[in-house]
Amino acid sequence: MVAHQHFQRLKDIYASRTSTPAGEQIAISYGRAELDGTIDPVQSEAIGEEMPHHRLLNDAATLAAGTLEKEHVVTAEQFTMDIVNSDYEGPVVASAEVVLAEPPRYVVQVVMVDEAGELVAEAKGVFRPGDSHLPPAPSSDDDAEDDASTPPPASFMPVHTTPYGVVCLN
């Protein structure tokens, strides 16, 4: 129940941002996040952060890493993006999964596919908890959420470094 409340909190915080289009769908589970969005035409003078590919990929990766951190906002130490089909315009799904958890760092891989399942872009990021605390969840009248839109939990390997070596807690 606590995990579900944290996931709902992340959804509410993400949905309350003014830059988020109202039509986007959000699905979050432990170590995973999926965002439905639309790639609009890109202005010729746009740089990386202004591209819709970057926003969706980064948001999905941040949400996936955020599922593992309940107190602080996660920030990207490194984020690389590869746009496979830069001419694509239309609906997409960005799916992010934590592939390695070595607290305080989380490695996340993200793929963005079109309606036909063709790869549009992919990214990989390294995230860690920042100094700022998560804001409180915005008030919401909808406490009942359908679990049908929740992706299955990520299968990653939590690894902890000790003075004697690396311990896998799987």
VEXLUMVEX-819635 format. One record per residue (C-alpha): residue in three letters; x, y, z. Coordinates in steps of 0.5 Angstrom, whole numbers, padded with zeros to 4 digits, always signed. Example, Ala and Ser with C-alpha at 12.3 -4.5 7.8 and 13.67 -1.06 7.14 Angstrom:
BEGIN
ALA+0025-0009+0016/SER+0027-0002+0014/
***
This chain:
BEGIN
MET+0000+0000+0000/VAL+0006+0005+0002/ALA+0009+0004-0005/HIS+0002+0005-0009/GLN+0002+0011-0005/HIS+0009+0014-0007/PHE+0007+0012-0014/GLN+0001+0016-0014/ARG+0004+0022-0011/LEU+0009+0021-0017/LYS+0004+0021-0022/ASP+0000+0027-0018/ILE+0007+0031-0018/TYR+0008+0030-0025/ALA+0001+0031-0028/SER+0001+0038-0024/ARG+0006+0041-0028/THR+0004+0046-0033/SER+0008+0044-0038/THR+0005+0037-0038/PRO+0000+0036-0044/ALA-0007+0034-0041/GLY-0007+0028-0045/GLU-0001+0024-0043/GLN-0002+0018-0039/ILE+0002+0016-0034/ALA+0004+0009-0031/ILE+0008+0007-0026/SER+0011+0001-0022/TYR+0017-0001-0018/GLY+0023+0001-0022/ARG+0019+0003-0029/ALA+0015+0008-0032/GLU+0011+0009-0038/LEU+0009+0016-0041/ASP+0004+0016-0047/GLY+0005+0023-0051/THR+0006+0026-0058/ILE+0012+0028-0062/ASP+0010+0035-0065/PRO+0014+0038-0071/VAL+0020+0041-0068/GLN+0023+0048-0069/SER+0029+0049-0073/GLU+0033+0053-0068/ALA+0031+0048-0062/ILE+0036+0045-0058/GLY+0036+0038-0054/GLU+0032+0040-0048/GLU+0027+0044-0052/MET+0026+0037-0057/PRO+0020+0033-0055/HIS+0024+0027-0055/HIS+0028+0029-0050/ARG+0023+0031-0045/LEU+0019+0025-0046/LEU+0025+0021-0045/ASN+0028+0025-0039/ASP+0021+0025-0036/ALA+0020+0017-0036/ALA+0027+0016-0034/THR+0026+0021-0028/LEU+0020+0018-0026/ALA+0023+0010-0026/ALA+0029+0012-0022/GLY+0024+0016-0017/THR+0020+0010-0016/LEU+0026+0008-0012/GLU+0027+0014-0008/LYS+0022+0016-0003/GLU+0024+0022+0000/HIS+0028+0026-0005/VAL+0028+0029-0012/VAL+0032+0025-0017/THR+0037+0029-0021/ALA+0041+0026-0027/GLU+0048+0026-0027/GLN+0049+0023-0034/PHE+0043+0023-0040/THR+0045+0021-0047/MET+0040+0020-0052/ASP+0040+0017-0059/ILE+0034+0019-0064/VAL+0033+0014-0069/ASN+0027+0017-0073/SER+0028+0025-0072/ASP+0022+0026-0078/TYR+0017+0022-0074/GLU+0011+0026-0071/GLY+0005+0023-0068/PRO+0003+0019-0062/VAL+0009+0015-0058/VAL+0010+0011-0052/ALA+0016+0012-0047/SER+0018+0006-0043/ALA+0023+0007-0038/GLU+0026+0001-0033/VAL+0032+0001-0028/VAL+0037-0004-0030/LEU+0042-0003-0025/ALA+0041+0000-0017/GLU+0047+0001-0014/PRO+0045+0006-0008/PRO+0045+0012-0009/ARG+0046+0011-0016/TYR+0040+0008-0021/VAL+0042+0007-0028/VAL+0035+0007-0033/GLN+0034+0005-0040/VAL+0029+0008-0044/VAL+0026+0007-0051/MET+0021+0011-0055/VAL+0016+0007-0060/ASP+0011+0009-0065/GLU+0004+0006-0065/ALA+0007+0001-0070/GLY+0012-0001-0064/GLU+0018+0002-0069/LEU+0024+0005-0065/VAL+0023+0013-0065/ALA+0029+0014-0060/GLU+0032+0011-0054/ALA+0036+0014-0048/LYS+0040+0012-0042/GLY+0041+0016-0036/VAL+0045+0015-0029/PHE+0040+0018-0023/ARG+0042+0020-0016/PRO+0038+0023-0010/GLY+0038+0031-0010/ASP+0038+0035-0004/SER+0031+0038-0005/HIS+0026+0034-0002/LEU+0020+0031-0006/PRO+0014+0036-0006/PRO+0008+0034-0002/ALA+0003+0031-0007/PRO-0002+0036-0010/SER-0009+0035-0007/SER-0013+0030-0011/ASP-0021+0028-0011/ASP-0019+0021-0015/ASP-0016+0017-0009/ALA-0019+0010-0013/GLU-0014+0009-0019/ASP-0014+0003-0024/ASP-0009-0002-0023/ALA-0010-0004-0030/SER-0005+0001-0033/THR+0001-0001-0028/PRO+0007-0004-0032/PRO+0010-0010-0028/PRO+0016-0009-0023/ALA+0023-0008-0026/SER+0027-0014-0026/PHE+0034-0011-0024/MET+0039-0012-0019/PRO+0040-0008-0013/VAL+0048-0008-0012/HIS+0051-0005-0005/THR+0059-0004-0005/THR+0062-0006+0002/PRO+0069-0005+0004/TYR+0070-0013+0003/GLY+0067-0013-0004/VAL+0060-0012-0008/VAL+0054-0015-0005/CYS+0048-0017-0009/LEU+0041-0017-0005/ASN+0037-0021-0011/
***
